[in-house]
Amino acid sequence: MQHYGVSEPGEFEDQGIGEPGCTFKADGGDYLLTIYKAEKSDRAYWEQRRGNFGVFESNQIGSHQGIKAIEEGSVGLGGCRQIIESGGGSVSVDITVHADKIQSDEATCGKATEIAWVVEPKLPK
């Protein structure tokens, strides 16, 4: 993860919704990277929540189907989630850019997707 400007180890993250994760702070404080594991949140789960997102685009990360997503009301505010389907659930790579470092949704989602490509080979089919 150091290649992406984040220091290890990360901090355990639990939102209490069945998606435990690990949050890493970027060196220099530009962004937070959180990787969530959602064992029961498969494609159907995310499709049912499509209305919660301002951006919801299907894509492919390696051999896994994925979804690029930005929450409704957050477009242009420095957050993006790359969801990767895995083993009947999903793994999400979530980037939150510090307010004074926001470039564009394309840049934020690009960073999430780039890191997702590193995570993807380690995931079950």
C-alpha positions as CSV (number, residue, x, y, z in Angstrom):
1,M,0.0,0.0,0.0
2,Q,3.0,2.3,0.4
3,H,3.1,2.6,-3.4
4,Y,-0.2,4.4,-3.2
5,G,1.0,6.8,-0.5
6,V,-0.7,5.2,2.5
7,S,1.0,4.1,5.6
8,E,0.4,0.7,7.2
9,P,-1.0,-0.6,9.4
10,G,-4.5,0.6,8.8
11,E,-7.1,1.1,11.5
12,F,-10.1,-1.3,11.9
13,E,-13.3,0.1,10.7
14,D,-16.8,-1.2,11.6
15,Q,-19.9,0.7,10.7
16,G,-22.1,-1.9,12.3
17,I,-23.8,-2.9,9.0
18,G,-21.9,-6.1,8.3
19,E,-19.1,-4.5,6.3
20,P,-15.9,-4.6,8.4
21,G,-13.0,-2.8,6.9
22,C,-9.6,-1.2,7.3
23,T,-8.8,2.5,6.9
24,F,-5.5,3.8,5.8
25,K,-4.5,7.5,5.9
26,A,-2.5,8.9,2.9
27,D,0.9,10.2,3.7
28,G,0.4,14.0,3.6
29,G,-3.3,13.7,4.5
30,D,-4.6,14.0,0.9
31,Y,-7.2,11.1,1.3
32,L,-8.4,8.2,3.3
33,L,-8.5,4.7,1.8
34,T,-10.9,2.2,3.3
35,I,-11.3,-1.4,2.1
36,Y,-14.5,-3.0,3.2
37,K,-15.5,-6.7,3.1
38,A,-19.2,-7.4,2.8
39,E,-19.7,-11.2,2.8
40,K,-23.5,-11.0,2.1
41,S,-23.6,-7.9,-0.2
42,D,-23.7,-9.4,-3.6
43,R,-24.6,-7.8,-7.0
44,A,-28.3,-8.1,-6.2
45,Y,-27.8,-6.2,-2.9
46,W,-26.0,-3.3,-4.7
47,E,-28.6,-3.2,-7.5
48,Q,-31.4,-2.9,-5.0
49,R,-29.6,0.2,-3.6
50,R,-28.9,1.8,-7.0
51,G,-31.1,4.7,-6.0
52,N,-28.7,5.6,-3.2
53,F,-26.0,6.5,-5.7
54,G,-25.6,9.5,-8.0
55,V,-23.1,7.5,-10.0
56,F,-23.6,3.7,-10.4
57,E,-21.7,2.2,-13.4
58,S,-20.9,-1.5,-14.0
59,N,-17.3,-2.3,-14.9
60,Q,-14.8,-5.1,-14.8
61,I,-11.8,-5.3,-12.4
62,G,-9.6,-8.2,-13.6
63,S,-11.8,-11.4,-13.6
64,H,-14.4,-9.9,-11.3
65,Q,-17.5,-7.8,-12.1
66,G,-17.5,-4.5,-10.4
67,I,-19.4,-1.2,-9.9
68,K,-18.1,2.3,-9.7
69,A,-20.3,4.2,-7.3
70,I,-20.6,7.7,-5.8
71,E,-23.3,8.2,-3.2
72,E,-26.3,10.4,-4.0
73,G,-25.6,14.0,-3.0
74,S,-21.8,13.3,-2.9
75,V,-21.0,13.8,-6.6
76,G,-18.2,16.3,-6.9
77,L,-17.4,16.1,-3.1
78,G,-14.3,13.8,-3.3
79,G,-15.7,10.3,-2.6
80,C,-15.8,7.2,-4.7
81,R,-16.3,3.5,-4.1
82,Q,-15.2,0.7,-6.4
83,I,-17.2,-2.4,-5.6
84,I,-15.8,-5.8,-6.6
85,E,-18.0,-8.9,-6.6
86,S,-16.3,-11.7,-4.7
87,G,-17.3,-15.1,-3.4
88,G,-21.0,-14.4,-3.1
89,G,-20.4,-11.0,-1.5
90,S,-18.2,-8.0,-2.3
91,V,-15.2,-6.0,-1.4
92,S,-15.2,-2.2,-1.7
93,V,-12.3,0.2,-2.2
94,D,-13.5,3.5,-0.9
95,I,-11.6,6.8,-1.4
96,T,-12.5,10.0,0.5
97,V,-10.4,13.0,-0.6
98,H,-9.7,15.7,1.9
99,A,-11.9,18.8,1.1
100,D,-9.0,21.0,0.0
101,K,-7.5,18.3,-2.2
102,I,-10.5,17.4,-4.3
103,Q,-9.7,17.3,-8.0
104,S,-12.6,15.6,-9.8
105,D,-14.8,12.6,-9.6
106,E,-12.8,11.0,-12.4
107,A,-9.5,11.4,-10.4
108,T,-11.1,10.1,-7.2
109,C,-12.7,7.1,-8.9
110,G,-9.5,6.6,-10.9
111,K,-7.6,6.2,-7.6
112,A,-10.2,3.8,-6.2
113,T,-10.1,1.7,-9.4
114,E,-6.3,1.7,-9.5
115,I,-6.2,0.3,-6.0
116,A,-9.0,-2.2,-6.7
117,W,-6.8,-3.7,-9.5
118,V,-4.2,-4.4,-6.8
119,V,-6.7,-6.0,-4.4
120,E,-8.6,-8.0,-7.1
121,P,-6.1,-10.8,-7.7
122,K,-6.2,-11.8,-4.0
123,L,-10.0,-12.3,-4.0
124,P,-11.9,-15.5,-4.4
125,K,-14.0,-16.0,-7.5
